[in-house]
Amino acid sequence: MNDSLTSMHIRAGRAAVGWSIQDLAEKIDAHRNTVSNFENGRTEDPDILSRMKAALEAAGVEFLYGPKPGVRLVNVRSSSGK
């Protein structure tokens, strides 16, 4: 599932939804250094990666793989109805 997910995907996903490192860290109940370490290639903890992926997908990020990897936003209804 996460084999192709890279630190670039996570950074691009955060940018797409306008989240800081701290924002993502709060969403996954982790320290901001945990996110920063992953984005800088200093850790590859599969649990953290899975939690980051799930949080970003819930916010509307779709991860793209293959010859042109990246991210895009998909329509997601917010729980607040906005």
HUBEL-V958154 format. One record per backbone hydrogen bond with DSSP energy under -1.0 kcal/mol. CO is the residue of the C=O (numbers start at 1). NH is the residue of the N-H. If there is no record, write none. Layout:
{{CO;NH} {CO;NH}}
This chain:
{{2;5} {6;10} {7;11} {8;12} {9;13} {10;14} {11;15} {12;16} {13;17} {14;19} {20;24} {21;25} {22;26} {23;27} {24;28} {25;30} {31;34} {31;35} {32;36} {33;37} {34;38} {35;39} {36;40} {37;42} {38;41} {45;49} {46;50} {47;51} {48;52} {49;53} {50;54} {51;55} {52;56} {53;57} {54;58} {55;59} {56;61} {57;60} {60;74} {62;72} {64;70} {70;64} {72;62} {78;81}}
